[in-house]
Amino acid sequence: MTEPAPGLTPNNLEPIGDCRVLHDVHAQPGIKTVEGTMMPLLSGVTIRSHLIVMHAGQYCEAHPHETESIIYTISGRWVFCTIEDGKEVRTVIGPNDLFHVPGGVPTGFETPFGEDASILIVKSGNESYEEMVSGISWARDEMAKDAAKGMPFYYEDLSSDHPARVYARKVAGRDPGVSGGEA
């Protein structure tokens, strides 16, 4: 069993009647992973939410999740990748963009712009905050194992002709897989 990060509890959580207000999502404690820093936020009866701060230069291959998601970009620009007709398709996502991902659809996240991006993810699920922390800790450990086996999590891990780097040069005007980002 994976040990969760010690002492992770929400900051600035205000009960108000039967509701809860979580003030300042960026002030929440998180767990650093090779995919970014993940911060569990709130869980409800049938929904849950977390924040991911994707750091500049990160790459995450398109992969499916069982549950559907609504994803809102709080800050930064990034590239969303999915599979359509057996081929990767990409689009640039920016602040205030909101989109839906059905369960089972592959999604990839790339940050070629030299800036971090913060995204809020709302998913179906009924895990408690503690269960979310445990799940994120487990994911951190699994991704670390994948990285140790050679799975790429950064542009620098990709060949120069990899579609993610080609697209990054096109939309960002730079190559995030090269020190300094020269195109």
BALOBA-1460 file (C-alpha; in Angstrom, 3 decimals):
// residues 183
<rec num="1" residu="m" x="0.000" y="0.000" z="0.000"/>
<rec num="2" residu="t" x="1.294" y="3.430" z="-0.920"/>
<rec num="3" residu="e" x="1.758" y="5.849" z="1.938"/>
<rec num="4" residu="p" x="0.004" y="9.175" z="1.385"/>
<rec num="5" residu="a" x="1.907" y="12.428" z="1.740"/>
<rec num="6" residu="p" x="2.053" y="13.281" z="5.457"/>
<rec num="7" residu="g" x="-0.093" y="16.045" z="6.897"/>
<rec num="8" residu="l" x="-2.149" y="16.819" z="3.798"/>
<rec num="9" residu="t" x="-5.308" y="18.623" z="4.872"/>
<rec num="10" residu="p" x="-7.154" y="21.385" z="3.028"/>
<rec num="11" residu="n" x="-6.229" y="24.983" z="3.840"/>
<rec num="12" residu="n" x="-8.887" y="27.669" z="4.279"/>
<rec num="13" residu="l" x="-11.858" y="25.287" z="4.209"/>
<rec num="14" residu="e" x="-14.903" y="27.164" z="5.518"/>
<rec num="15" residu="p" x="-18.081" y="25.313" z="6.476"/>
<rec num="16" residu="i" x="-21.141" y="27.425" z="5.748"/>
<rec num="17" residu="g" x="-24.440" y="25.723" z="6.581"/>
<rec num="18" residu="d" x="-24.418" y="22.324" z="4.849"/>
<rec num="19" residu="c" x="-21.914" y="23.644" z="2.275"/>
<rec num="20" residu="r" x="-18.147" y="24.079" z="2.214"/>
<rec num="21" residu="v" x="-16.103" y="26.851" z="0.614"/>
<rec num="22" residu="l" x="-12.485" y="26.118" z="-0.236"/>
<rec num="23" residu="h" x="-10.785" y="29.489" z="-0.469"/>
<rec num="24" residu="d" x="-7.844" y="29.851" z="-2.902"/>
<rec num="25" residu="v" x="-7.247" y="26.560" z="-4.704"/>
<rec num="26" residu="h" x="-3.594" y="27.519" z="-5.280"/>
<rec num="27" residu="a" x="-2.997" y="27.681" z="-1.515"/>
<rec num="28" residu="q" x="-3.795" y="23.974" z="-1.090"/>
<rec num="29" residu="p" x="-1.175" y="21.373" z="-0.213"/>
<rec num="30" residu="g" x="-0.119" y="19.083" z="-3.025"/>
<rec num="31" residu="i" x="1.833" y="16.029" z="-4.031"/>
<rec num="32" residu="k" x="4.647" y="16.486" z="-6.549"/>
<rec num="33" residu="t" x="4.625" y="13.916" z="-9.363"/>
<rec num="34" residu="v" x="6.393" y="13.654" z="-12.709"/>
<rec num="35" residu="e" x="3.062" y="14.755" z="-14.224"/>
<rec num="36" residu="g" x="2.957" y="17.966" z="-12.151"/>
<rec num="37" residu="t" x="1.836" y="18.916" z="-8.661"/>
<rec num="38" residu="m" x="-1.578" y="17.425" z="-7.830"/>
<rec num="39" residu="m" x="-3.749" y="18.971" z="-5.145"/>
<rec num="40" residu="p" x="-6.898" y="17.239" z="-3.892"/>
<rec num="41" residu="l" x="-9.584" y="19.876" z="-3.375"/>
<rec num="42" residu="l" x="-13.140" y="18.883" z="-2.476"/>
<rec num="43" residu="s" x="-15.166" y="15.707" z="-2.627"/>
<rec num="44" residu="g" x="-18.921" y="15.452" z="-2.600"/>
<rec num="45" residu="v" x="-21.376" y="12.573" z="-2.605"/>
<rec num="46" residu="t" x="-20.869" y="11.691" z="-6.296"/>
<rec num="47" residu="i" x="-18.188" y="14.158" z="-7.484"/>
<rec num="48" residu="r" x="-14.636" y="15.124" z="-6.611"/>
<rec num="49" residu="s" x="-12.172" y="17.747" z="-7.737"/>
<rec num="50" residu="h" x="-8.451" y="18.265" z="-7.855"/>
<rec num="51" residu="l" x="-5.996" y="20.781" z="-9.223"/>
<rec num="52" residu="i" x="-2.962" y="19.935" z="-11.327"/>
<rec num="53" residu="v" x="-0.166" y="22.440" z="-11.800"/>
<rec num="54" residu="m" x="1.595" y="21.246" z="-14.942"/>
<rec num="55" residu="h" x="5.116" y="22.612" z="-15.022"/>
<rec num="56" residu="a" x="6.721" y="24.052" z="-18.145"/>
<rec num="57" residu="g" x="8.297" y="21.399" z="-20.379"/>
<rec num="58" residu="q" x="6.165" y="18.489" z="-19.237"/>
<rec num="59" residu="y" x="4.717" y="15.866" z="-21.562"/>
<rec num="60" residu="c" x="2.101" y="13.258" z="-20.699"/>
<rec num="61" residu="e" x="1.163" y="10.725" z="-23.363"/>
<rec num="62" residu="a" x="-2.542" y="10.391" z="-24.168"/>
<rec num="63" residu="h" x="-4.079" y="7.747" z="-21.903"/>
<rec num="64" residu="p" x="-7.672" y="6.959" z="-20.866"/>
<rec num="65" residu="h" x="-9.335" y="7.340" z="-17.484"/>
<rec num="66" residu="e" x="-12.485" y="5.426" z="-16.547"/>
<rec num="67" residu="t" x="-14.432" y="8.456" z="-15.379"/>
<rec num="68" residu="e" x="-15.640" y="11.448" z="-17.335"/>
<rec num="69" residu="s" x="-14.186" y="14.863" z="-16.494"/>
<rec num="70" residu="i" x="-14.908" y="18.539" z="-16.828"/>
<rec num="71" residu="i" x="-11.593" y="20.420" z="-17.057"/>
<rec num="72" residu="y" x="-11.209" y="24.171" z="-16.540"/>
<rec num="73" residu="t" x="-7.961" y="26.029" z="-17.177"/>
<rec num="74" residu="i" x="-7.307" y="28.545" z="-14.423"/>
<rec num="75" residu="s" x="-3.992" y="29.885" z="-15.715"/>
<rec num="76" residu="g" x="-1.324" y="29.242" z="-18.308"/>
<rec num="77" residu="r" x="-1.436" y="27.773" z="-21.794"/>
<rec num="78" residu="w" x="-0.979" y="24.115" z="-22.585"/>
<rec num="79" residu="v" x="-1.651" y="21.556" z="-25.305"/>
<rec num="80" residu="f" x="-4.442" y="18.986" z="-25.040"/>
<rec num="81" residu="c" x="-3.941" y="15.778" z="-27.036"/>
<rec num="82" residu="t" x="-6.456" y="13.026" z="-27.769"/>
<rec num="83" residu="i" x="-6.921" y="10.272" z="-30.345"/>
<rec num="84" residu="e" x="-9.295" y="10.693" z="-33.287"/>
<rec num="85" residu="d" x="-9.633" y="8.007" z="-35.974"/>
<rec num="86" residu="g" x="-6.463" y="6.342" z="-34.648"/>
<rec num="87" residu="k" x="-4.360" y="9.519" z="-34.895"/>
<rec num="88" residu="e" x="-3.200" y="12.025" z="-32.298"/>
<rec num="89" residu="v" x="-4.896" y="15.417" z="-32.525"/>
<rec num="90" residu="r" x="-3.809" y="18.454" z="-30.520"/>
<rec num="91" residu="t" x="-5.190" y="21.861" z="-29.636"/>
<rec num="92" residu="v" x="-3.968" y="24.758" z="-27.529"/>
<rec num="93" residu="i" x="-5.898" y="25.379" z="-24.317"/>
<rec num="94" residu="g" x="-5.728" y="28.687" z="-22.440"/>
<rec num="95" residu="p" x="-7.088" y="30.437" z="-19.356"/>
<rec num="96" residu="n" x="-10.867" y="30.223" z="-18.941"/>
<rec num="97" residu="d" x="-11.204" y="27.338" z="-21.430"/>
<rec num="98" residu="l" x="-13.552" y="24.595" z="-20.238"/>
<rec num="99" residu="f" x="-14.068" y="21.196" z="-21.813"/>
<rec num="100" residu="h" x="-15.603" y="17.781" z="-21.257"/>
<rec num="101" residu="v" x="-13.830" y="14.432" z="-21.626"/>
<rec num="102" residu="p" x="-15.993" y="11.278" z="-21.680"/>
<rec num="103" residu="g" x="-14.803" y="8.269" z="-19.676"/>
<rec num="104" residu="g" x="-12.445" y="5.960" z="-21.572"/>
<rec num="105" residu="v" x="-11.209" y="8.653" z="-23.989"/>
<rec num="106" residu="p" x="-7.403" y="9.060" z="-24.147"/>
<rec num="107" residu="t" x="-6.135" y="12.445" z="-22.957"/>
<rec num="108" residu="g" x="-2.622" y="13.863" z="-22.973"/>
<rec num="109" residu="f" x="-1.243" y="17.064" z="-21.486"/>
<rec num="110" residu="e" x="1.762" y="19.026" z="-22.807"/>
<rec num="111" residu="t" x="3.265" y="22.328" z="-21.639"/>
<rec num="112" residu="p" x="5.477" y="23.759" z="-24.421"/>
<rec num="113" residu="f" x="5.047" y="27.480" z="-23.721"/>
<rec num="114" residu="g" x="7.696" y="27.992" z="-21.030"/>
<rec num="115" residu="e" x="5.033" y="28.611" z="-18.377"/>
<rec num="116" residu="d" x="3.181" y="26.516" z="-15.822"/>
<rec num="117" residu="a" x="-0.504" y="25.779" z="-16.375"/>
<rec num="118" residu="s" x="-3.077" y="25.178" z="-13.626"/>
<rec num="119" residu="i" x="-6.125" y="23.084" z="-14.412"/>
<rec num="120" residu="l" x="-9.138" y="22.237" z="-12.279"/>
<rec num="121" residu="i" x="-10.543" y="18.755" z="-12.857"/>
<rec num="122" residu="v" x="-14.031" y="17.758" z="-11.696"/>
<rec num="123" residu="k" x="-14.815" y="14.034" z="-11.992"/>
<rec num="124" residu="s" x="-17.430" y="11.576" z="-10.941"/>
<rec num="125" residu="g" x="-16.497" y="9.599" z="-7.847"/>
<rec num="126" residu="n" x="-17.261" y="9.414" z="-4.163"/>
<rec num="127" residu="e" x="-13.814" y="9.227" z="-2.551"/>
<rec num="128" residu="s" x="-13.215" y="11.153" z="0.650"/>
<rec num="129" residu="y" x="-10.432" y="13.747" z="0.776"/>
<rec num="130" residu="e" x="-8.193" y="11.171" z="2.487"/>
<rec num="131" residu="e" x="-8.935" y="8.603" z="-0.230"/>
<rec num="132" residu="m" x="-8.084" y="11.192" z="-2.905"/>
<rec num="133" residu="v" x="-4.751" y="11.887" z="-1.166"/>
<rec num="134" residu="s" x="-4.031" y="8.161" z="-1.035"/>
<rec num="135" residu="g" x="-4.954" y="7.760" z="-4.720"/>
<rec num="136" residu="i" x="-2.726" y="10.659" z="-5.783"/>
<rec num="137" residu="s" x="0.126" y="9.243" z="-3.700"/>
<rec num="138" residu="w" x="-0.334" y="5.861" z="-5.419"/>
<rec num="139" residu="a" x="-0.380" y="7.565" z="-8.858"/>
<rec num="140" residu="r" x="2.817" y="9.470" z="-7.958"/>
<rec num="141" residu="d" x="4.596" y="6.220" z="-7.125"/>
<rec num="142" residu="e" x="3.326" y="4.436" z="-10.252"/>
<rec num="143" residu="m" x="4.399" y="7.345" z="-12.501"/>
<rec num="144" residu="a" x="7.831" y="7.362" z="-10.870"/>
<rec num="145" residu="k" x="8.150" y="3.648" z="-11.719"/>
<rec num="146" residu="d" x="7.045" y="4.359" z="-15.303"/>
<rec num="147" residu="a" x="9.606" y="7.184" z="-15.592"/>
<rec num="148" residu="a" x="12.338" y="4.883" z="-14.250"/>
<rec num="149" residu="k" x="11.419" y="2.368" z="-16.979"/>
<rec num="150" residu="g" x="11.858" y="5.075" z="-19.640"/>
<rec num="151" residu="m" x="8.320" y="6.409" z="-20.142"/>
<rec num="152" residu="p" x="8.702" y="10.046" z="-21.241"/>
<rec num="153" residu="f" x="7.296" y="12.784" z="-19.007"/>
<rec num="154" residu="y" x="9.261" y="15.742" z="-20.414"/>
<rec num="155" residu="y" x="9.794" y="17.066" z="-23.932"/>
<rec num="156" residu="e" x="13.524" y="16.438" z="-23.559"/>
<rec num="157" residu="d" x="12.714" y="12.701" z="-23.309"/>
<rec num="158" residu="l" x="11.136" y="12.753" z="-26.808"/>
<rec num="159" residu="s" x="12.884" y="12.495" z="-30.170"/>
<rec num="160" residu="s" x="13.126" y="15.787" z="-32.076"/>
<rec num="161" residu="d" x="10.644" y="14.484" z="-34.681"/>
<rec num="162" residu="h" x="8.063" y="13.332" z="-32.105"/>
<rec num="163" residu="p" x="4.634" y="14.819" z="-32.993"/>
<rec num="164" residu="a" x="4.444" y="16.656" z="-29.638"/>
<rec num="165" residu="r" x="7.733" y="18.466" z="-30.275"/>
<rec num="166" residu="v" x="6.796" y="19.212" z="-33.896"/>
<rec num="167" residu="y" x="3.469" y="20.703" z="-32.736"/>
<rec num="168" residu="a" x="5.203" y="22.624" z="-29.922"/>
<rec num="169" residu="r" x="7.569" y="24.300" z="-32.387"/>
<rec num="170" residu="k" x="4.564" y="25.273" z="-34.517"/>
<rec num="171" residu="v" x="2.370" y="26.757" z="-31.760"/>
<rec num="172" residu="a" x="4.959" y="27.959" z="-29.233"/>
<rec num="173" residu="g" x="7.687" y="29.045" z="-31.634"/>
<rec num="174" residu="r" x="10.197" y="27.154" z="-29.542"/>
<rec num="175" residu="d" x="11.388" y="23.615" z="-28.946"/>
<rec num="176" residu="p" x="10.771" y="22.769" z="-25.277"/>
<rec num="177" residu="g" x="12.956" y="19.666" z="-25.659"/>
<rec num="178" residu="v" x="16.090" y="21.787" z="-26.133"/>
<rec num="179" residu="s" x="17.826" y="23.704" z="-23.347"/>
<rec num="180" residu="g" x="16.698" y="27.318" z="-23.667"/>
<rec num="181" residu="g" x="13.858" y="26.269" z="-26.013"/>
<rec num="182" residu="e" x="15.498" y="27.341" z="-29.269"/>
<rec num="183" residu="a" x="13.326" y="26.334" z="-32.239"/>
